[in-house]
Amino acid sequence: MKKADLSLQTIAVAILVLVVLVVLVIAFRSQIASLFDSFSQIISGTKESASDISFKNALVK
């Protein structure tokens, strides 16, 4: 096997892998968006809950 054959084969496999990844992202983009939306809701809910904590009462005890 020559060096050029190996590099062409590697490039072909890399291109194939990238095409498959792009197809998967396109196919599942609504689920991915829903997942990130859920994460942002969890994070914003945590921030709101943390802002409701009263530190005055905790420090007095």
Beta strands, then each sheet from edge to edge (+ up, - down):
end
